[in-house]
Amino acid sequence: MTKASIRKSYTAQRQTLTTEAMHEMLTPMLHQFLSLSLPAPAMYMSYRSMDNRHEVPVHYFESVLSDEVAGIQFCYPRIQMTDGSMDAIADDDAVQWEETVFGLEEPVAGNIVSPENIDVVLVPLLAFDTRGFRVGYGKGFYDRFLTRCKKDVLTIGLSWFPPVDGIEDIHANDVPLKYCITPQRIYAF
């Protein structure tokens, strides 16, 4: 399947999920997440989930991390639509949030975190394949950003659904995940 066909299919599948179904799937995902060997103290890049798109609510994972793992700091993406780049903004006293045109909160001002200082990136996705490649929303922000991170950065995707067999139109700029967590299991790549 191509990225476009996967994007269309999984966007539609997500919309069929009820709130109850998503909450039932969330608990096993959280347990699996904590079973990973997660670095601490560490800088984690997270993101704000879009409820209207039925994304996995990443704030639950942030909360569990903060409660269970000492020394966690968070940063969040700030998209630059003019040049297609993305910065990481520290979640500290200087951060300022605004709702974007996509309907999600994003930091519009704050302290920039160098990509080389990020240890773990929680990567949003619509779907992923058995090799760890993901389908996002099609703009490539994360793939470009991840190439600027250190080589051993831990990339983790969260998906309601198991992987597709393959994505036909993977290209050289696509960066695979290290792990993807589904309600059924952890996939390591």
N, C-alpha and C positions, 0 to 999 in steps of 0.2 A: 504494500500500500504506500501511496505517496503521503508526504506531510499534509498536503491540503485535504486529502480524503480522510486521513486519520483525524485531523483537526475537526472536520465537519462531523464525523461519526462520534467522537468522544465528547464534543461539546453537546451534542444531542443526548448521548447516554447520561451525562452528568445531570442534565436538566430533569431526567426522570427520577433521580434520587430524592427520596423524601428526607425531611429533617431527621426523622426517627432512624431511617436506614443509615444515614451518615453518622449519627451518634453511636449506633451499634458497632459500626466499623472502626470508629475512632479509638476505642479502648484497646483492642489488640494491636493497633498501629503504635500507640503510645508505649505499650509494654515492649514491643519489638525495638522501637527506637532506643529505649533505655538499655537494651541488651547489647547495643553496639559499644565498642570501646571508644568512648568519646573523650577528646582531649580537654584537660582543665589544668590550670586556668587557661582560658582561650577566648579569642574574638570570633564570634559567630555572626555571619550575615544571614539575616532572615528577610521576610517581606510581609506585607499586609495582604491577607487573603481577600479575595473578592467573593463575598457571600452570594451575590446575585449570579455568579458563575459556578456556584457549588464547588468551589475549591476546597481542598482539605484545609480546615482552620488551623493554620500554623501557630496561632497564639497559644494553643493548648500545649504544643511541643516546647515553646519558649518557656511557658510556666513550669512545666515538668523539669526542664533543664535548670531553671533558676532554683527550684526547690531541691533538686537531687544532686547537682554538680556544682562544686564550689568554684568561684572565680570566673564566672561566665560574664562576658560583656557582649552587647549586641550592637550591630550596625544595620542600616537599612539602605536599599537602593534609591538613588535619585536619578531619574531618566533625563537625558538631554536630547529632546526630540530634534533639535537643530542639526546635530551631528551624529546621532545614533549611539552616543556613548552613555555610560552609566558610572556614577560615583557611589561610594559607600559612605554613609553619613552616620557618625557615632550617635548612639542613643544616650545622650548626656544632657546637661543643663542648657546647652546651646542649641539643641535641635528645635526646629520649628516645622510643624506639620500643616499640610493643606490637602484638601480633596482634589484629585486630578480629574481630567475629562473622562478617564476610564472608570471613575467611581470608586477609587481607592485612595487611602491616605498615603502620602509620600512626603518625606522630608524635603522642604524647599530651602532650608538653610541649616547650617550646623558645621561641625568639625568633620573634615574629610578623613577617612581612614584609608591608608595606602593598601592596595590589594595584596601586597606582599605580607601584610600584617594580619591577614584574615586566615584563621585556621580551619573553619568549617563554613560552607555555604549551603543553606537550605534553598534548593532550586525549584521554582514553580514549574509545573508541567501540565499538559493535557493528557499525554500518554508517553510511554517509553517502550523500547524494544529489548530483546533478549541480550543485546550487546551493550546496553546502558545508554544508548542514544535516546534523546527525548524530543518530543514535539511540544513546543510552547505556542505562543500566540503569533509567531512568525516575523518578529522584528530583529531577532538575533542579539538583543542587548546582553543577555547572560553569556552567550558563547564568546562575544567580544570581551566581556569583563573577565571571564575565567581564564582567558589566555594571559591576562596581566597578573594573575595570582601565582603564588609559589607552586612549584610542581607537585608538592605533596598535600595541597589543599584537599580537604575531605568534602566531597560534593554529595549531597543527599537529596533525593527526590521523594516526594510523598504522593502516592497515587491510590485512588479508590479502586482501580482496576489492575488486573495482571498485565504483563507485557504483551505487545503484539510481536509476531514472529520476526519481523524486520521492517525497517523503514527504507524504501527504495531510493529516495533522493537525498541520502546523507552526503555531505560534501566535506572538504578538508577543514573548514572552519568550525564544524560541529564538534563540541567537546562532550565526551561521554561522562556519565555520572560514575561515582565510585560505588554508591548504594542507591537502591530505591526500596522504599517500604510500602507494602500494600497491607490490607487487612489480613491476608493469608500468610505472608512471609516477607523476609528480607531478601532482596536480590543483590548479590555482590558481583561487581564487574572488574 
